[in-house]
Amino acid sequence: MKVIGLAGPAGSGKSTIARALCQREGIKAIDLDKTAWESYRPRSATYWRLVSRFGQGILDSEGAIDRRRLNSQVFSSDQALADLNAIVHPAVIARLRKIVSEEKAKGTDTLLVEGALLATSPHVDRSLFDAIIWLEASSVTRQSRLRAAGRETHIERALPRPSNADVTTIDAEGSIAEVAERVASAIEAASIAD
């Protein structure tokens, strides 16, 4: 089974490309944002670490972590963002290891792992991946895509471009079909790690 990371900033097309590629036989995708949200469900170890670091003000009236409140604290400080990533990313990677094992057992041919920070976070175990693909699109294109999806507020911070030599950059300009073909070619070229 090939495990392919699909990374890039908001609006680069990660989710849309993953959905398009999942129409092909043998390809499945997971969204690491959803995995991250699950990692800090109430009373989990990650939940308690986040409450300890950011305080009770990040909780909603039912005691769950309110992502908007958390984001308002996190995106106001580079240190707060680093602390959030240091708490959440290891929990997400631990869950990803289990998902990879489960998908291998099911006979999945290719698992696309969608996550904005896969190519840049120091907390990502890159040995889990056969390739990490970075989708590169202009800010104009990304903003247009986010507006069309009703997600204009999602460009909070610019992500740094990956400096890793092991990351494949794909031009994400153009139609979804064009970008999906570029990504499919990169997946085809990726070697399965031992």
CNS distance restraints for C-alpha pairs under 8 A (distance, minus, plus):
assign (resid   1 and name CA) (resid 104 and name CA) 6.22 0.50 0.50
assign (resid   1 and name CA) (resid 107 and name CA) 7.49 0.50 0.50
assign (resid   1 and name CA) (resid 108 and name CA) 6.28 0.50 0.50
assign (resid   1 and name CA) (resid 109 and name CA) 4.75 0.50 0.50
assign (resid   1 and name CA) (resid 110 and name CA) 5.49 0.50 0.50
assign (resid   1 and name CA) (resid 111 and name CA) 7.33 0.50 0.50
assign (resid   1 and name CA) (resid 192 and name CA) 7.22 0.50 0.50
assign (resid   2 and name CA) (resid 109 and name CA) 6.36 0.50 0.50
assign (resid   2 and name CA) (resid 110 and name CA) 4.70 0.50 0.50
assign (resid   2 and name CA) (resid 111 and name CA) 6.23 0.50 0.50
assign (resid   2 and name CA) (resid 129 and name CA) 7.54 0.50 0.50
assign (resid   2 and name CA) (resid 130 and name CA) 5.95 0.50 0.50
assign (resid   2 and name CA) (resid 190 and name CA) 7.95 0.50 0.50
assign (resid   2 and name CA) (resid 191 and name CA) 7.87 0.50 0.50
assign (resid   2 and name CA) (resid 192 and name CA) 5.74 0.50 0.50
assign (resid   3 and name CA) (resid 100 and name CA) 7.69 0.50 0.50
assign (resid   3 and name CA) (resid 110 and name CA) 5.93 0.50 0.50
assign (resid   3 and name CA) (resid 111 and name CA) 4.89 0.50 0.50
assign (resid   3 and name CA) (resid 112 and name CA) 6.15 0.50 0.50
assign (resid   3 and name CA) (resid 113 and name CA) 7.18 0.50 0.50
assign (resid   3 and name CA) (resid 128 and name CA) 7.09 0.50 0.50
assign (resid   3 and name CA) (resid 129 and name CA) 4.98 0.50 0.50
assign (resid   3 and name CA) (resid 130 and name CA) 5.39 0.50 0.50
assign (resid   3 and name CA) (resid 131 and name CA) 7.02 0.50 0.50
assign (resid   4 and name CA) (resid 110 and name CA) 7.29 0.50 0.50
assign (resid   4 and name CA) (resid 111 and name CA) 6.17 0.50 0.50
assign (resid   4 and name CA) (resid 112 and name CA) 4.93 0.50 0.50
assign (resid   4 and name CA) (resid 113 and name CA) 5.98 0.50 0.50
assign (resid   4 and name CA) (resid 129 and name CA) 5.67 0.50 0.50
assign (resid   4 and name CA) (resid 130 and name CA) 5.86 0.50 0.50
assign (resid   4 and name CA) (resid 131 and name CA) 5.08 0.50 0.50
assign (resid   4 and name CA) (resid 132 and name CA) 5.66 0.50 0.50
assign (resid   4 and name CA) (resid 133 and name CA) 7.26 0.50 0.50
assign (resid   4 and name CA) (resid 187 and name CA) 7.11 0.50 0.50
assign (resid   5 and name CA) (resid 112 and name CA) 5.93 0.50 0.50
assign (resid   5 and name CA) (resid 113 and name CA) 4.71 0.50 0.50
assign (resid   5 and name CA) (resid 114 and name CA) 6.00 0.50 0.50
assign (resid   5 and name CA) (resid 115 and name CA) 7.14 0.50 0.50
assign (resid   5 and name CA) (resid 118 and name CA) 6.66 0.50 0.50
assign (resid   5 and name CA) (resid 129 and name CA) 6.53 0.50 0.50
assign (resid   5 and name CA) (resid 131 and name CA) 6.24 0.50 0.50
assign (resid   5 and name CA) (resid 132 and name CA) 4.28 0.50 0.50
assign (resid   5 and name CA) (resid 133 and name CA) 5.87 0.50 0.50
assign (resid   6 and name CA) (resid  14 and name CA) 6.26 0.50 0.50
assign (resid   6 and name CA) (resid 112 and name CA) 6.64 0.50 0.50
assign (resid   6 and name CA) (resid 113 and name CA) 5.84 0.50 0.50
assign (resid   6 and name CA) (resid 114 and name CA) 4.72 0.50 0.50
assign (resid   6 and name CA) (resid 115 and name CA) 6.19 0.50 0.50
assign (resid   6 and name CA) (resid 116 and name CA) 7.51 0.50 0.50
assign (resid   6 and name CA) (resid 118 and name CA) 7.48 0.50 0.50
assign (resid   6 and name CA) (resid 132 and name CA) 6.02 0.50 0.50
assign (resid   6 and name CA) (resid 133 and name CA) 5.02 0.50 0.50
assign (resid   6 and name CA) (resid 134 and name CA) 6.20 0.50 0.50
assign (resid   6 and name CA) (resid 135 and name CA) 7.36 0.50 0.50
assign (resid   7 and name CA) (resid  14 and name CA) 6.70 0.50 0.50
assign (resid   7 and name CA) (resid 114 and name CA) 6.18 0.50 0.50
assign (resid   7 and name CA) (resid 115 and name CA) 5.23 0.50 0.50
assign (resid   7 and name CA) (resid 116 and name CA) 4.54 0.50 0.50
assign (resid   7 and name CA) (resid 117 and name CA) 6.24 0.50 0.50
assign (resid   7 and name CA) (resid 118 and name CA) 5.72 0.50 0.50
assign (resid   7 and name CA) (resid 119 and name CA) 6.23 0.50 0.50
assign (resid   7 and name CA) (resid 132 and name CA) 7.11 0.50 0.50
assign (resid   7 and name CA) (resid 133 and name CA) 5.98 0.50 0.50
assign (resid   7 and name CA) (resid 134 and name CA) 4.77 0.50 0.50
assign (resid   7 and name CA) (resid 135 and name CA) 6.21 0.50 0.50
assign (resid   8 and name CA) (resid  12 and name CA) 5.98 0.50 0.50
assign (resid   8 and name CA) (resid  14 and name CA) 7.05 0.50 0.50
assign (resid   8 and name CA) (resid 115 and name CA) 7.56 0.50 0.50
assign (resid   8 and name CA) (resid 116 and name CA) 4.88 0.50 0.50
assign (resid   8 and name CA) (resid 117 and name CA) 7.05 0.50 0.50
assign (resid   8 and name CA) (resid 119 and name CA) 7.88 0.50 0.50
assign (resid   8 and name CA) (resid 134 and name CA) 5.20 0.50 0.50
assign (resid   8 and name CA) (resid 135 and name CA) 5.03 0.50 0.50
assign (resid   8 and name CA) (resid 136 and name CA) 6.64 0.50 0.50
assign (resid   8 and name CA) (resid 159 and name CA) 7.66 0.50 0.50
assign (resid   9 and name CA) (resid 116 and name CA) 5.70 0.50 0.50
assign (resid   9 and name CA) (resid 135 and name CA) 7.77 0.50 0.50
assign (resid   9 and name CA) (resid 158 and name CA) 7.18 0.50 0.50
assign (resid   9 and name CA) (resid 159 and name CA) 5.95 0.50 0.50
assign (resid  10 and name CA) (resid 116 and name CA) 7.23 0.50 0.50
assign (resid  10 and name CA) (resid 142 and name CA) 6.82 0.50 0.50
assign (resid  10 and name CA) (resid 146 and name CA) 7.57 0.50 0.50
assign (resid  10 and name CA) (resid 154 and name CA) 6.51 0.50 0.50
assign (resid  10 and name CA) (resid 155 and name CA) 6.33 0.50 0.50
assign (resid  11 and name CA) (resid 141 and name CA) 7.48 0.50 0.50
assign (resid  11 and name CA) (resid 142 and name CA) 4.10 0.50 0.50
assign (resid  11 and name CA) (resid 143 and name CA) 6.48 0.50 0.50
assign (resid  11 and name CA) (resid 144 and name CA) 7.95 0.50 0.50
assign (resid  11 and name CA) (resid 145 and name CA) 5.60 0.50 0.50
assign (resid  11 and name CA) (resid 146 and name CA) 5.42 0.50 0.50
assign (resid  12 and name CA) (resid 135 and name CA) 5.83 0.50 0.50
assign (resid  12 and name CA) (resid 136 and name CA) 6.35 0.50 0.50
assign (resid  12 and name CA) (resid 137 and name CA) 5.52 0.50 0.50
assign (resid  12 and name CA) (resid 141 and name CA) 7.78 0.50 0.50
assign (resid  12 and name CA) (resid 142 and name CA) 5.56 0.50 0.50
assign (resid  12 and name CA) (resid 145 and name CA) 7.98 0.50 0.50
assign (resid  12 and name CA) (resid 172 and name CA) 6.40 0.50 0.50
assign (resid  13 and name CA) (resid  17 and name CA) 5.81 0.50 0.50
assign (resid  13 and name CA) (resid 135 and name CA) 7.26 0.50 0.50
assign (resid  13 and name CA) (resid 142 and name CA) 7.97 0.50 0.50
assign (resid  13 and name CA) (resid 145 and name CA) 7.96 0.50 0.50
assign (resid  13 and name CA) (resid 172 and name CA) 7.05 0.50 0.50
assign (resid  13 and name CA) (resid 176 and name CA) 7.91 0.50 0.50
assign (resid  14 and name CA) (resid  18 and name CA) 6.04 0.50 0.50
assign (resid  14 and name CA) (resid 114 and name CA) 6.36 0.50 0.50
assign (resid  14 and name CA) (resid 115 and name CA) 7.92 0.50 0.50
assign (resid  14 and name CA) (resid 135 and name CA) 7.27 0.50 0.50
assign (resid  15 and name CA) (resid  19 and name CA) 6.14 0.50 0.50
assign (resid  15 and name CA) (resid  31 and name CA) 7.83 0.50 0.50
assign (resid  15 and name CA) (resid 114 and name CA) 7.02 0.50 0.50
assign (resid  16 and name CA) (resid  20 and name CA) 6.19 0.50 0.50
assign (resid  16 and name CA) (resid 176 and name CA) 7.34 0.50 0.50
assign (resid  17 and name CA) (resid  21 and name CA) 6.09 0.50 0.50
assign (resid  17 and name CA) (resid 176 and name CA) 6.54 0.50 0.50
assign (resid  17 and name CA) (resid 179 and name CA) 7.26 0.50 0.50
assign (resid  17 and name CA) (resid 180 and name CA) 5.55 0.50 0.50
assign (resid  18 and name CA) (resid  22 and name CA) 6.07 0.50 0.50
assign (resid  18 and name CA) (resid  29 and name CA) 6.32 0.50 0.50
assign (resid  18 and name CA) (resid 112 and name CA) 6.85 0.50 0.50
assign (resid  18 and name CA) (resid 114 and name CA) 7.42 0.50 0.50
assign (resid  19 and name CA) (resid  23 and name CA) 6.84 0.50 0.50
assign (resid  19 and name CA) (resid  29 and name CA) 7.66 0.50 0.50
assign (resid  20 and name CA) (resid  24 and name CA) 7.84 0.50 0.50
assign (resid  20 and name CA) (resid 176 and name CA) 7.79 0.50 0.50
assign (resid  20 and name CA) (resid 177 and name CA) 7.82 0.50 0.50
assign (resid  20 and name CA) (resid 180 and name CA) 6.84 0.50 0.50
assign (resid  21 and name CA) (resid  27 and name CA) 6.82 0.50 0.50
assign (resid  21 and name CA) (resid 180 and name CA) 6.60 0.50 0.50
assign (resid  21 and name CA) (resid 184 and name CA) 7.52 0.50 0.50
assign (resid  22 and name CA) (resid  26 and name CA) 7.84 0.50 0.50
assign (resid  22 and name CA) (resid  27 and name CA) 5.08 0.50 0.50
assign (resid  22 and name CA) (resid  28 and name CA) 5.49 0.50 0.50
assign (resid  22 and name CA) (resid  29 and name CA) 6.76 0.50 0.50
assign (resid  23 and name CA) (resid  27 and name CA) 7.56 0.50 0.50
assign (resid  26 and name CA) (resid 108 and name CA) 5.57 0.50 0.50
assign (resid  26 and name CA) (resid 109 and name CA) 4.86 0.50 0.50
assign (resid  26 and name CA) (resid 110 and name CA) 6.19 0.50 0.50
assign (resid  27 and name CA) (resid 108 and name CA) 6.70 0.50 0.50
assign (resid  27 and name CA) (resid 109 and name CA) 6.07 0.50 0.50
assign (resid  27 and name CA) (resid 110 and name CA) 4.75 0.50 0.50
assign (resid  27 and name CA) (resid 111 and name CA) 5.91 0.50 0.50
assign (resid  27 and name CA) (resid 112 and name CA) 7.23 0.50 0.50
assign (resid  28 and name CA) (resid 108 and name CA) 7.14 0.50 0.50
assign (resid  28 and name CA) (resid 110 and name CA) 6.36 0.50 0.50
assign (resid  28 and name CA) (resid 111 and name CA) 5.01 0.50 0.50
assign (resid  28 and name CA) (resid 112 and name CA) 6.09 0.50 0.50
assign (resid  29 and name CA) (resid 111 and name CA) 5.51 0.50 0.50
assign (resid  29 and name CA) (resid 112 and name CA) 4.41 0.50 0.50
assign (resid  29 and name CA) (resid 113 and name CA) 5.77 0.50 0.50
assign (resid  29 and name CA) (resid 114 and name CA) 7.12 0.50 0.50
assign (resid  30 and name CA) (resid 111 and name CA) 7.61 0.50 0.50
assign (resid  30 and name CA) (resid 112 and name CA) 6.40 0.50 0.50
assign (resid  30 and name CA) (resid 113 and name CA) 5.19 0.50 0.50
assign (resid  30 and name CA) (resid 114 and name CA) 6.08 0.50 0.50
assign (resid  31 and name CA) (resid  35 and name CA) 6.66 0.50 0.50
assign (resid  31 and name CA) (resid 113 and name CA) 6.24 0.50 0.50
assign (resid  31 and name CA) (resid 114 and name CA) 4.86 0.50 0.50
assign (resid  31 and name CA) (resid 115 and name CA) 6.40 0.50 0.50
assign (resid  32 and name CA) (resid  36 and name CA) 5.95 0.50 0.50
assign (resid  32 and name CA) (resid  92 and name CA) 7.22 0.50 0.50
assign (resid  32 and name CA) (resid 113 and name CA) 6.87 0.50 0.50
assign (resid  32 and name CA) (resid 114 and name CA) 5.87 0.50 0.50
assign (resid  32 and name CA) (resid 115 and name CA) 5.19 0.50 0.50
assign (resid  33 and name CA) (resid  37 and name CA) 6.28 0.50 0.50
assign (resid  33 and name CA) (resid 115 and name CA) 6.68 0.50 0.50
assign (resid  34 and name CA) (resid  38 and name CA) 6.23 0.50 0.50
assign (resid  35 and name CA) (resid  39 and name CA) 6.20 0.50 0.50
assign (resid  35 and name CA) (resid  92 and name CA) 6.17 0.50 0.50
assign (resid  35 and name CA) (resid  95 and name CA) 7.52 0.50 0.50
assign (resid  36 and name CA) (resid  40 and name CA) 6.89 0.50 0.50
assign (resid  36 and name CA) (resid  88 and name CA) 6.53 0.50 0.50
assign (resid  36 and name CA) (resid  89 and name CA) 7.48 0.50 0.50
assign (resid  36 and name CA) (resid  91 and name CA) 7.64 0.50 0.50
assign (resid  36 and name CA) (resid  92 and name CA) 5.57 0.50 0.50
assign (resid  37 and name CA) (resid  41 and name CA) 6.78 0.50 0.50
assign (resid  39 and name CA) (resid  44 and name CA) 7.19 0.50 0.50
assign (resid  39 and name CA) (resid  46 and name CA) 6.28 0.50 0.50
assign (resid  39 and name CA) (resid  47 and name CA) 7.49 0.50 0.50
assign (resid  39 and name CA) (resid  88 and name CA) 7.24 0.50 0.50
assign (resid  39 and name CA) (resid  91 and name CA) 6.36 0.50 0.50
assign (resid  39 and name CA) (resid  92 and name CA) 6.58 0.50 0.50
assign (resid  40 and name CA) (resid  44 and name CA) 5.94 0.50 0.50
assign (resid  40 and name CA) (resid  45 and name CA) 7.44 0.50 0.50
assign (resid  40 and name CA) (resid  46 and name CA) 5.03 0.50 0.50
assign (resid  40 and name CA) (resid  47 and name CA) 4.33 0.50 0.50
assign (resid  40 and name CA) (resid  50 and name CA) 7.95 0.50 0.50
assign (resid  40 and name CA) (resid  65 and name CA) 7.50 0.50 0.50
assign (resid  40 and name CA) (resid  88 and name CA) 7.78 0.50 0.50
assign (resid  41 and name CA) (resid  46 and name CA) 7.94 0.50 0.50
assign (resid  41 and name CA) (resid  47 and name CA) 6.18 0.50 0.50
assign (resid  41 and name CA) (resid  64 and name CA) 6.94 0.50 0.50
assign (resid  41 and name CA) (resid  65 and name CA) 7.52 0.50 0.50
assign (resid  42 and name CA) (resid  47 and name CA) 5.91 0.50 0.50
assign (resid  42 and name CA) (resid  63 and name CA) 7.11 0.50 0.50
assign (resid  42 and name CA) (resid  64 and name CA) 5.49 0.50 0.50
assign (resid  42 and name CA) (resid  65 and name CA) 7.34 0.50 0.50
assign (resid  43 and name CA) (resid  47 and name CA) 5.93 0.50 0.50
assign (resid  43 and name CA) (resid  48 and name CA) 6.51 0.50 0.50
assign (resid  44 and name CA) (resid  48 and name CA) 6.47 0.50 0.50
assign (resid  45 and name CA) (resid  49 and name CA) 6.33 0.50 0.50
assign (resid  46 and name CA) (resid  50 and name CA) 6.17 0.50 0.50
assign (resid  46 and name CA) (resid  87 and name CA) 6.68 0.50 0.50
assign (resid  46 and name CA) (resid  88 and name CA) 6.62 0.50 0.50
assign (resid  46 and name CA) (resid  91 and name CA) 7.15 0.50 0.50
assign (resid  47 and name CA) (resid  51 and name CA) 6.23 0.50 0.50
assign (resid  47 and name CA) (resid  65 and name CA) 7.54 0.50 0.50
assign (resid  48 and name CA) (resid  52 and name CA) 5.97 0.50 0.50
assign (resid  49 and name CA) (resid  53 and name CA) 6.17 0.50 0.50
assign (resid  49 and name CA) (resid  87 and name CA) 6.94 0.50 0.50
assign (resid  50 and name CA) (resid  54 and name CA) 5.82 0.50 0.50
assign (resid  50 and name CA) (resid  55 and name CA) 7.54 0.50 0.50
assign (resid  50 and name CA) (resid  84 and name CA) 7.30 0.50 0.50
assign (resid  50 and name CA) (resid  87 and name CA) 7.12 0.50 0.50
assign (resid  51 and name CA) (resid  55 and name CA) 4.78 0.50 0.50
assign (resid  51 and name CA) (resid  56 and name CA) 5.95 0.50 0.50
assign (resid  51 and name CA) (resid  58 and name CA) 7.19 0.50 0.50
assign (resid  54 and name CA) (resid  58 and name CA) 6.82 0.50 0.50
assign (resid  54 and name CA) (resid  70 and name CA) 7.67 0.50 0.50
assign (resid  54 and name CA) (resid  73 and name CA) 7.69 0.50 0.50
assign (resid  57 and name CA) (resid  69 and name CA) 7.23 0.50 0.50
assign (resid  58 and name CA) (resid  65 and name CA) 5.68 0.50 0.50
assign (resid  58 and name CA) (resid  66 and name CA) 5.67 0.50 0.50
assign (resid  58 and name CA) (resid  67 and name CA) 7.51 0.50 0.50
assign (resid  58 and name CA) (resid  69 and name CA) 5.05 0.50 0.50
assign (resid  58 and name CA) (resid  70 and name CA) 5.12 0.50 0.50
assign (resid  59 and name CA) (resid  63 and name CA) 5.25 0.50 0.50
assign (resid  59 and name CA) (resid  64 and name CA) 5.30 0.50 0.50
assign (resid  59 and name CA) (resid  65 and name CA) 4.45 0.50 0.50
assign (resid  59 and name CA) (resid  66 and name CA) 5.29 0.50 0.50
assign (resid  59 and name CA) (resid  69 and name CA) 7.53 0.50 0.50
assign (resid  60 and name CA) (resid  64 and name CA) 5.52 0.50 0.50
assign (resid  60 and name CA) (resid  65 and name CA) 6.12 0.50 0.50
assign (resid  60 and name CA) (resid  66 and name CA) 5.38 0.50 0.50
assign (resid  65 and name CA) (resid  70 and name CA) 7.33 0.50 0.50
assign (resid  66 and name CA) (resid  70 and name CA) 6.22 0.50 0.50
assign (resid  67 and name CA) (resid  71 and name CA) 5.86 0.50 0.50
assign (resid  68 and name CA) (resid  72 and name CA) 6.14 0.50 0.50
assign (resid  69 and name CA) (resid  73 and name CA) 6.66 0.50 0.50
assign (resid  70 and name CA) (resid  74 and name CA) 6.11 0.50 0.50
assign (resid  71 and name CA) (resid  75 and name CA) 5.72 0.50 0.50
assign (resid  72 and name CA) (resid  76 and name CA) 6.52 0.50 0.50
assign (resid  73 and name CA) (resid  77 and name CA) 7.30 0.50 0.50
assign (resid  73 and name CA) (resid  80 and name CA) 7.15 0.50 0.50
assign (resid  74 and name CA) (resid  78 and name CA) 7.60 0.50 0.50
assign (resid  74 and name CA) (resid  80 and name CA) 4.93 0.50 0.50
assign (resid  74 and name CA) (resid  81 and name CA) 4.91 0.50 0.50
assign (resid  74 and name CA) (resid  84 and name CA) 7.15 0.50 0.50
assign (resid  75 and name CA) (resid  80 and name CA) 7.36 0.50 0.50
assign (resid  75 and name CA) (resid  81 and name CA) 6.34 0.50 0.50
assign (resid  75 and name CA) (resid 156 and name CA) 7.30 0.50 0.50
assign (resid  75 and name CA) (resid 157 and name CA) 7.67 0.50 0.50
assign (resid  76 and name CA) (resid  80 and name CA) 7.58 0.50 0.50
assign (resid  77 and name CA) (resid  81 and name CA) 6.33 0.50 0.50
assign (resid  78 and name CA) (resid  82 and name CA) 6.20 0.50 0.50
assign (resid  79 and name CA) (resid  83 and name CA) 6.10 0.50 0.50
assign (resid  80 and name CA) (resid  84 and name CA) 6.14 0.50 0.50
assign (resid  81 and name CA) (resid  85 and name CA) 6.19 0.50 0.50
assign (resid  82 and name CA) (resid  86 and name CA) 6.10 0.50 0.50
assign (resid  83 and name CA) (resid  87 and name CA) 6.28 0.50 0.50
assign (resid  84 and name CA) (resid  88 and name CA) 6.05 0.50 0.50
assign (resid  85 and name CA) (resid  89 and name CA) 5.32 0.50 0.50
assign (resid  85 and name CA) (resid 121 and name CA) 7.95 0.50 0.50
assign (resid  85 and name CA) (resid 123 and name CA) 7.69 0.50 0.50
assign (resid  86 and name CA) (resid  90 and name CA) 6.86 0.50 0.50
assign (resid  86 and name CA) (resid 123 and name CA) 6.90 0.50 0.50
assign (resid  87 and name CA) (resid  91 and name CA) 7.27 0.50 0.50
assign (resid  88 and name CA) (resid  92 and name CA) 6.27 0.50 0.50
assign (resid  89 and name CA) (resid  93 and name CA) 6.14 0.50 0.50
assign (resid  89 and name CA) (resid 123 and name CA) 5.92 0.50 0.50
assign (resid  89 and name CA) (resid 124 and name CA) 7.04 0.50 0.50
assign (resid  90 and name CA) (resid  94 and name CA) 6.17 0.50 0.50
assign (resid  90 and name CA) (resid 123 and name CA) 6.14 0.50 0.50
assign (resid  90 and name CA) (resid 124 and name CA) 7.40 0.50 0.50
assign (resid  91 and name CA) (resid  95 and name CA) 6.37 0.50 0.50
assign (resid  92 and name CA) (resid  96 and name CA) 6.06 0.50 0.50
assign (resid  93 and name CA) (resid  97 and name CA) 6.25 0.50 0.50
assign (resid  93 and name CA) (resid 124 and name CA) 6.61 0.50 0.50
assign (resid  93 and name CA) (resid 125 and name CA) 7.09 0.50 0.50
assign (resid  94 and name CA) (resid  98 and name CA) 6.88 0.50 0.50
assign (resid  95 and name CA) (resid  99 and name CA) 6.36 0.50 0.50
assign (resid  96 and name CA) (resid 100 and name CA) 6.07 0.50 0.50
assign (resid  97 and name CA) (resid 101 and name CA) 6.31 0.50 0.50
assign (resid  97 and name CA) (resid 128 and name CA) 7.44 0.50 0.50
assign (resid  98 and name CA) (resid 102 and name CA) 6.16 0.50 0.50
assign (resid  99 and name CA) (resid 103 and name CA) 6.11 0.50 0.50
assign (resid 100 and name CA) (resid 104 and name CA) 6.14 0.50 0.50
assign (resid 100 and name CA) (resid 111 and name CA) 7.71 0.50 0.50
assign (resid 101 and name CA) (resid 105 and name CA) 6.30 0.50 0.50
assign (resid 102 and name CA) (resid 106 and name CA) 6.36 0.50 0.50
assign (resid 103 and name CA) (resid 107 and name CA) 6.35 0.50 0.50
assign (resid 103 and name CA) (resid 108 and name CA) 5.51 0.50 0.50
assign (resid 103 and name CA) (resid 111 and name CA) 7.57 0.50 0.50
assign (resid 104 and name CA) (resid 108 and name CA) 5.80 0.50 0.50
assign (resid 104 and name CA) (resid 109 and name CA) 7.96 0.50 0.50
assign (resid 117 and name CA) (resid 121 and name CA) 5.43 0.50 0.50
assign (resid 117 and name CA) (resid 159 and name CA) 7.96 0.50 0.50
assign (resid 118 and name CA) (resid 124 and name CA) 6.28 0.50 0.50
assign (resid 118 and name CA) (resid 132 and name CA) 7.42 0.50 0.50
assign (resid 119 and name CA) (resid 132 and name CA) 6.62 0.50 0.50
assign (resid 119 and name CA) (resid 133 and name CA) 7.85 0.50 0.50
assign (resid 119 and name CA) (resid 134 and name CA) 7.01 0.50 0.50
assign (resid 119 and name CA) (resid 162 and name CA) 5.70 0.50 0.50
assign (resid 119 and name CA) (resid 164 and name CA) 7.45 0.50 0.50
assign (resid 119 and name CA) (resid 167 and name CA) 6.72 0.50 0.50
assign (resid 120 and name CA) (resid 160 and name CA) 7.23 0.50 0.50
assign (resid 120 and name CA) (resid 161 and name CA) 7.47 0.50 0.50
assign (resid 120 and name CA) (resid 162 and name CA) 5.43 0.50 0.50
assign (resid 120 and name CA) (resid 163 and name CA) 7.79 0.50 0.50
assign (resid 129 and name CA) (resid 193 and name CA) 7.63 0.50 0.50
assign (resid 130 and name CA) (resid 190 and name CA) 6.39 0.50 0.50
assign (resid 130 and name CA) (resid 191 and name CA) 6.29 0.50 0.50
assign (resid 130 and name CA) (resid 192 and name CA) 5.44 0.50 0.50
assign (resid 130 and name CA) (resid 193 and name CA) 5.48 0.50 0.50
assign (resid 131 and name CA) (resid 166 and name CA) 7.35 0.50 0.50
assign (resid 131 and name CA) (resid 167 and name CA) 6.88 0.50 0.50
assign (resid 131 and name CA) (resid 168 and name CA) 7.43 0.50 0.50
assign (resid 131 and name CA) (resid 187 and name CA) 7.57 0.50 0.50
assign (resid 131 and name CA) (resid 190 and name CA) 6.11 0.50 0.50
assign (resid 131 and name CA) (resid 191 and name CA) 7.87 0.50 0.50
assign (resid 132 and name CA) (resid 166 and name CA) 7.29 0.50 0.50
assign (resid 132 and name CA) (resid 167 and name CA) 5.14 0.50 0.50
assign (resid 132 and name CA) (resid 168 and name CA) 6.23 0.50 0.50
assign (resid 133 and name CA) (resid 167 and name CA) 5.81 0.50 0.50
assign (resid 133 and name CA) (resid 168 and name CA) 4.76 0.50 0.50
assign (resid 133 and name CA) (resid 169 and name CA) 5.80 0.50 0.50
assign (resid 133 and name CA) (resid 170 and name CA) 6.80 0.50 0.50
assign (resid 133 and name CA) (resid 183 and name CA) 7.69 0.50 0.50
assign (resid 133 and name CA) (resid 186 and name CA) 7.85 0.50 0.50
assign (resid 134 and name CA) (resid 162 and name CA) 7.81 0.50 0.50
assign (resid 134 and name CA) (resid 167 and name CA) 6.63 0.50 0.50
assign (resid 134 and name CA) (resid 168 and name CA) 5.97 0.50 0.50
assign (resid 134 and name CA) (resid 169 and name CA) 4.67 0.50 0.50
assign (resid 134 and name CA) (resid 170 and name CA) 6.06 0.50 0.50
assign (resid 135 and name CA) (resid 169 and name CA) 6.05 0.50 0.50
assign (resid 135 and name CA) (resid 170 and name CA) 5.11 0.50 0.50
assign (resid 135 and name CA) (resid 171 and name CA) 6.19 0.50 0.50
assign (resid 135 and name CA) (resid 172 and name CA) 5.37 0.50 0.50
assign (resid 136 and name CA) (resid 169 and name CA) 6.65 0.50 0.50
assign (resid 136 and name CA) (resid 170 and name CA) 6.02 0.50 0.50
assign (resid 136 and name CA) (resid 171 and name CA) 5.21 0.50 0.50
assign (resid 136 and name CA) (resid 172 and name CA) 5.23 0.50 0.50
assign (resid 136 and name CA) (resid 173 and name CA) 7.60 0.50 0.50
assign (resid 137 and name CA) (resid 141 and name CA) 6.23 0.50 0.50
assign (resid 137 and name CA) (resid 142 and name CA) 6.39 0.50 0.50
assign (resid 137 and name CA) (resid 171 and name CA) 6.49 0.50 0.50
assign (resid 137 and name CA) (resid 172 and name CA) 5.04 0.50 0.50
assign (resid 137 and name CA) (resid 173 and name CA) 5.56 0.50 0.50
assign (resid 138 and name CA) (resid 142 and name CA) 6.22 0.50 0.50
assign (resid 138 and name CA) (resid 173 and name CA) 7.59 0.50 0.50
assign (resid 139 and name CA) (resid 143 and name CA) 5.93 0.50 0.50
assign (resid 140 and name CA) (resid 144 and name CA) 6.12 0.50 0.50
assign (resid 141 and name CA) (resid 145 and name CA) 6.19 0.50 0.50
assign (resid 141 and name CA) (resid 173 and name CA) 7.25 0.50 0.50
assign (resid 142 and name CA) (resid 146 and name CA) 6.14 0.50 0.50
assign (resid 143 and name CA) (resid 147 and name CA) 6.03 0.50 0.50
assign (resid 143 and name CA) (resid 152 and name CA) 6.73 0.50 0.50
assign (resid 143 and name CA) (resid 155 and name CA) 7.72 0.50 0.50
assign (resid 144 and name CA) (resid 148 and name CA) 6.20 0.50 0.50
assign (resid 145 and name CA) (resid 149 and name CA) 6.30 0.50 0.50
assign (resid 146 and name CA) (resid 150 and name CA) 6.09 0.50 0.50
assign (resid 146 and name CA) (resid 151 and name CA) 4.81 0.50 0.50
assign (resid 146 and name CA) (resid 152 and name CA) 5.14 0.50 0.50
assign (resid 146 and name CA) (resid 154 and name CA) 7.44 0.50 0.50
assign (resid 147 and name CA) (resid 151 and name CA) 5.70 0.50 0.50
assign (resid 147 and name CA) (resid 152 and name CA) 4.95 0.50 0.50
assign (resid 162 and name CA) (resid 167 and name CA) 7.17 0.50 0.50
assign (resid 163 and name CA) (resid 167 and name CA) 7.94 0.50 0.50
assign (resid 168 and name CA) (resid 186 and name CA) 7.80 0.50 0.50
assign (resid 170 and name CA) (resid 179 and name CA) 7.97 0.50 0.50
assign (resid 170 and name CA) (resid 182 and name CA) 6.92 0.50 0.50
assign (resid 170 and name CA) (resid 183 and name CA) 6.96 0.50 0.50
assign (resid 171 and name CA) (resid 179 and name CA) 7.19 0.50 0.50
assign (resid 171 and name CA) (resid 182 and name CA) 7.90 0.50 0.50
assign (resid 172 and name CA) (resid 179 and name CA) 5.52 0.50 0.50
assign (resid 173 and name CA) (resid 179 and name CA) 7.03 0.50 0.50
assign (resid 174 and name CA) (resid 178 and name CA) 6.27 0.50 0.50
assign (resid 174 and name CA) (resid 179 and name CA) 6.60 0.50 0.50
assign (resid 175 and name CA) (resid 179 and name CA) 6.32 0.50 0.50
assign (resid 176 and name CA) (resid 180 and name CA) 5.85 0.50 0.50
assign (resid 177 and name CA) (resid 181 and name CA) 6.20 0.50 0.50
assign (resid 178 and name CA) (resid 182 and name CA) 6.47 0.50 0.50
assign (resid 179 and name CA) (resid 183 and name CA) 6.23 0.50 0.50
assign (resid 180 and name CA) (resid 184 and name CA) 5.98 0.50 0.50
assign (resid 181 and name CA) (resid 185 and name CA) 6.13 0.50 0.50
assign (resid 182 and name CA) (resid 186 and name CA) 6.40 0.50 0.50
assign (resid 183 and name CA) (resid 187 and name CA) 6.18 0.50 0.50
assign (resid 184 and name CA) (resid 188 and name CA) 6.13 0.50 0.50
assign (resid 185 and name CA) (resid 189 and name CA) 6.22 0.50 0.50
assign (resid 186 and name CA) (resid 190 and name CA) 6.25 0.50 0.50
